[in-house]
């Protein structure tokens, strides 16, 4: 079916005898096993829960995968995927990546003995040259966080398949509505469901969809053994959010394009990074592998002082570390999402102290433009 239909009906409870319009929340921690010699579908809440299963089936269907897995947060989903590997394994990772993923790779998994080579994922030659005999996977984001850089998903997947590697993507910014990496050859697609899938800044969750049963078995072993699972109430919240994703994201994209175009014309703004703008260097590539530009952008005011003045003057948006909610959210990467990345590493990646990330919400764009105009005037005084 069309994904618009699947967004509404994915996760339906097939075992429902009542005809309820909403999957029930099963809060039980354990399940009765009337015949101890059999292996029931449900035995213990960490291993499986009907509400969580509804969400997991939903993300698998939306991504076109064979299985889905729900975790306690987006970074729990990332870390659980990384736990599929072992000491001595090596990953090729896009250098422009969420700060929390950078932190866990350079601290927890560095101590684990998992090797990483950081590359410009937009350059397929650099990606392929980074592959070693011990390489097991390629991990990318596209568009990336926070500079909205774009890499060739088909090209990355081809390199992975040629070398027998897993191709992994963080698909949080685009969601399955706009980008389906498994269809392009990726093995795992990760989401911080806290963001657009939940959509209302009121739940923390992570999801992974897999393209192959064998990969799913490996990930389930981590999910069940490590236990960073999503609870039934939060699973239900994400399912509810998914139902309105198409309506929210359609409007958010319109607002994002209008705001990005407006910011691009402002003399106070040094640069705007948004793949919906024709000035974006990968505009055509992005359009060839997605159905929309998304609702996240970043813009550079040139200095720490200007960014701080803007954030202090702006009134409508929420200044916060997240994105994807119904409200417009502004983030300051050097102090928020990428604060754990050393300044030298941020500088290498082009993440300056004047860079702000914006997630477009549902407010009237003319109100945001007026608010941003007065805030930019404050920023220019710095």
C-alpha positions in Angstrom: 0.0 0.0 0.0 0.9 3.7 -0.2 3.0 4.7 2.8 0.4 7.3 3.7 -2.0 4.4 4.3 0.7 2.4 6.2 1.4 5.3 8.5 -2.2 5.1 9.7 -2.6 1.4 10.0 0.9 0.0 10.7 1.1 -1.5 14.1 -2.6 -2.6 14.2 -3.3 -5.3 16.7 -4.2 -8.4 14.7 -5.2 -10.4 17.8 -7.7 -7.8 18.9 -11.1 -9.4 19.6 -12.8 -6.0 20.3 -12.2 -3.9 17.2 -10.5 -1.2 19.2 -9.0 1.7 17.1 -5.9 1.9 19.2 -3.4 -0.8 20.2 -3.7 -1.5 23.9 -0.9 -0.7 26.3 0.2 -4.0 27.9 2.0 -3.1 31.1 2.6 -6.5 32.4 6.3 -7.4 33.2 5.7 -11.1 32.8 3.3 -13.5 31.1 1.6 -16.7 32.3 3.1 -19.9 30.8 0.4 -22.5 31.2 2.5 -25.1 29.6 6.1 -24.7 30.8 7.3 -27.2 28.1 6.3 -24.9 25.2 8.0 -21.7 24.1 5.2 -19.0 24.1 5.5 -15.8 22.1 5.4 -13.8 25.3 7.3 -14.7 28.4 9.0 -11.7 29.9 8.7 -8.0 29.2 12.3 -7.4 28.3 12.2 -10.2 25.6 9.0 -9.0 24.1 5.8 -7.0 24.7 2.7 -6.8 22.5 2.6 -3.0 22.5 6.3 -2.8 21.6 5.9 -5.5 19.0 3.2 -3.4 17.3 5.7 -0.5 17.0 8.5 -2.8 15.9 6.2 -4.3 13.2 5.3 -0.7 12.1 8.8 0.5 11.6 9.7 -2.6 9.7 6.8 -2.2 7.4 7.4 1.6 6.9 11.0 1.0 6.1 10.3 -2.0 3.8 12.3 -4.3 6.2 11.9 -7.8 7.6 12.1 -6.8 11.2 12.0 -3.8 13.6 13.5 -3.3 17.1 12.5 -0.6 19.7 15.0 0.8 22.2 14.9 3.2 25.1 16.4 6.1 23.2 18.0 6.9 19.8 21.5 6.6 21.2 20.5 3.2 22.8 19.5 2.1 19.3 22.9 3.3 17.9 24.8 1.6 20.6 22.9 -1.6 20.3 23.7 -1.7 16.6 27.4 -1.1 17.5 27.3 -3.9 20.0 26.8 -6.3 17.2 30.5 -6.0 16.5 33.4 -7.1 18.6 37.0 -6.1 19.6 39.2 -5.8 16.6 36.4 -5.0 14.2 36.6 -1.8 12.2 34.0 0.6 10.9 34.1 3.3 8.3 32.0 6.3 9.6 30.9 9.5 8.1 32.7 12.3 9.8 29.7 14.7 9.9 27.6 12.8 12.4 25.5 13.4 15.6 27.7 14.3 18.5 26.3 11.6 20.7 27.3 8.9 18.1 30.8 10.5 17.9 31.1 10.4 21.7 30.1 6.8 22.1 32.5 5.7 19.3 35.4 7.7 20.6 34.9 6.7 24.3 32.9 3.6 25.1 33.6 1.6 21.9 37.2 2.9 21.6 37.8 1.2 25.0 35.9 -1.8 23.7 38.5 -2.0 20.9 36.3 -1.1 18.0 38.3 0.7 15.3 36.9 3.7 13.4 38.1 5.6 10.4 36.3 8.9 9.9 35.7 9.9 6.3 33.9 12.4 4.2 31.0 10.2 3.3 30.1 12.4 0.3 33.3 11.2 -1.4 32.8 7.6 -2.4 36.5 7.2 -3.2 37.5 8.1 0.3 34.9 5.7 1.7 36.2 2.8 -0.4 39.9 3.6 0.4 39.1 3.5 4.1 37.9 -0.2 3.9 40.4 -2.6 5.6 40.4 -6.4 5.9 39.0 -6.1 9.4 36.2 -3.6 8.3 32.7 -4.9 9.1 30.4 -1.9 8.3 29.9 1.6 7.0 27.9 4.0 9.1 26.6 7.3 7.7 24.0 10.0 8.2 22.3 11.8 5.2 21.5 14.5 5.5 24.0 14.8 8.2 23.8 16.4 11.6 24.3 19.4 11.8 25.6 20.5 8.4 23.0 18.7 6.2 25.6 17.1 4.0 24.4 14.5 1.6 26.1 11.2 0.6 25.2 8.9 -2.3 23.2 6.1 -0.6 23.3 3.8 -3.6 27.0 4.3 -3.9 27.6 3.6 -0.2 25.5 0.5 -0.4 27.3 -0.8 -3.4 30.7 -0.4 -1.7 29.3 -2.3 1.3 28.0 -5.1 -0.8 31.2 -5.4 -2.8 33.3 -5.8 0.3 30.8 -7.9 2.3 30.1 -5.2 4.8 26.9 -4.0 6.6 25.6 -0.7 5.4 24.1 1.3 8.3 22.4 4.7 8.3 20.9 7.1 10.8 17.7 8.0 9.0 16.3 10.3 11.8 16.1 13.5 9.8 14.3 12.0 6.8 12.0 9.3 8.4 10.7 6.4 6.2 8.2 8.8 4.7 10.9 10.7 2.8 13.8 8.2 2.6 13.9 4.4 2.5 17.5 3.4 2.7 16.8 -0.4 2.8 15.3 -0.1 -0.7 18.6 1.4 -1.8 20.7 -1.5 -0.4 21.3 -0.6 3.2 21.0 -3.4 5.9 20.0 -1.3 8.9 18.2 2.0 9.3 18.3 3.7 12.7 15.9 6.3 14.1 15.8 8.5 17.1 12.0 8.2 17.3 12.1 11.0 19.9 12.2 13.3 16.9 9.8 13.3 13.9 8.3 9.8 14.5 7.1 10.7 18.0 6.7 14.3 16.8 5.5 16.1 20.0 8.7 16.4 22.2 7.1 14.2 24.8 8.7 10.8 24.4 12.3 9.4 24.2 12.7 6.3 21.9 14.9 4.6 19.3 14.0 2.3 16.5 16.0 0.1 14.0 14.7 -1.6 10.9 16.7 -4.4 9.2 16.7 -5.7 5.7 17.8 -9.3 6.4 16.6 -11.9 8.9 20.1 -12.9 9.9 21.0 -9.3 10.7 17.7 -9.0 12.7 18.7 -12.1 14.8 22.0 -10.6 15.7 20.4 -7.3 16.7 17.6 -9.1 18.7 20.3 -11.0 20.6 21.8 -7.6 21.7 18.3 -6.1 22.4 17.3 -9.0 24.6 20.7 -9.5 26.2 21.6 -5.9 26.9 18.0 -4.9 27.7 17.8 -1.3 26.6 14.2 -1.8 25.5 11.4 0.6 25.0 8.6 0.4 27.5 4.9 -0.2 26.4 3.7 3.3 27.3 6.4 4.9 25.2 5.9 2.4 22.4 2.2 3.5 22.3 3.2 7.2 22.2 5.5 6.7 19.3 2.8 4.7 17.4 0.4 7.5 18.0 2.9 10.0 16.7 3.5 8.0 13.5 -0.1 8.3 12.6 0.2 12.0 12.0 3.7 12.0 10.6 2.7 12.7 7.0 0.5 15.7 7.9 3.0 17.2 10.2 6.0 16.7 8.0 4.3 18.1 4.9 3.7 21.4 6.6 7.1 21.4 8.4 8.8 21.0 5.0 6.9 23.9 3.5 7.9 26.1 6.5 11.5 24.9 6.4 11.9 25.8 2.7 10.3 29.2 3.2 12.5 29.9 6.3 15.7 28.6 4.5 15.0 30.8 1.5 14.3 33.8 3.8 17.5 33.2 5.8 19.5 32.9 2.6 18.5 36.4 1.6 19.4 37.9 5.0 22.8 39.8 5.0 23.4 38.8 8.6 23.5 35.1 7.7 26.9 33.7 6.4 25.5 30.4 5.0 22.4 28.3 5.0 22.6 24.5 4.8 19.4 22.9 3.6 19.0 20.3 0.8 15.7 21.8 -0.3 17.6 24.9 -1.6 19.0 24.7 -5.1 22.1 26.3 -3.8 22.9 23.2 -1.8 25.8 21.4 -3.5 24.0 18.0 -3.4 20.5 19.3 -4.2 20.0 17.0 -7.2 21.6 13.9 -5.5 19.4 14.4 -2.5 16.3 14.7 -4.7 17.2 11.5 -6.5 17.1 9.4 -3.3 14.4 11.0 -1.3 10.8 12.3 -1.7 11.4 15.5 0.2 14.1 17.8 1.7 13.0 17.3 5.3 12.4 20.0 7.9 15.9 20.5 9.4 18.4 23.1 8.4 21.4 24.9 9.8 22.6 28.5 9.3 25.8 30.2 10.3 25.9 33.7 11.9 29.7 33.8 11.8 30.6 34.0 15.5 29.8 32.7 19.0 28.7 36.2 20.1 26.2 36.6 17.2 24.7 33.1 17.8 24.3 33.8 21.5 22.7 37.2 20.9 20.3 35.6 18.4 19.3 32.8 20.8 18.8 35.3 23.6 16.6 37.6 21.5 14.4 35.1 19.6 11.0 34.5 21.3 8.9 31.9 19.5 11.2 28.9 18.9 12.2 26.5 21.7 15.9 26.5 22.3 16.7 22.9 23.0 18.9 19.9 22.1 16.2 18.0 20.2 14.3 18.4 16.9 11.3 17.1 15.0 8.6 18.4 17.4 5.5 20.4 16.4 7.3 23.5 17.7 10.2 25.1 15.9 13.4 24.1 17.8 16.7 25.9 17.7 19.9 24.2 18.8 23.4 25.5 19.2 25.6 22.5 18.1 28.8 23.7 19.7 27.1 23.9 23.1 24.4 21.3 22.7 24.3 18.3 20.2 28.0 18.4 19.5 29.4 19.8 22.8 31.0 16.4 23.5 33.1 16.8 20.3 36.4 18.5 20.9 36.6 22.0 19.4 39.4 20.9 17.1 37.2 18.1 15.7 34.3 20.4 15.2 36.6 22.8 13.4 37.7 20.0 11.1 34.1 19.3 10.2 33.1 22.9 9.7 30.9 23.1 12.8 31.7 26.7 13.8 30.6 28.4 17.0 28.2 30.6 15.0 26.3 27.6 13.6 22.7 27.2 14.6 20.4 24.2 13.8 16.7 24.7 13.2 13.9 22.2 13.1 10.9 23.8 11.5 7.6 23.5 13.4 4.0 24.2 12.7 3.8 27.9 13.7 2.9 30.5 11.1 6.1 31.2 9.1 5.4 34.9 8.9 5.5 35.0 12.7 8.8 33.2 12.7 10.2 35.5 10.1 9.3 38.6 12.1 10.8 37.1 15.2 14.0 36.1 13.4 14.3 39.5 11.9 14.4 41.2 15.3 16.7 38.6 16.6 19.1 39.0 13.7 19.2 42.7 14.3 20.3 42.0 17.9 22.9 39.5 16.6 24.5 42.1 14.2 25.2 44.4 17.2 27.7 41.9 18.6 
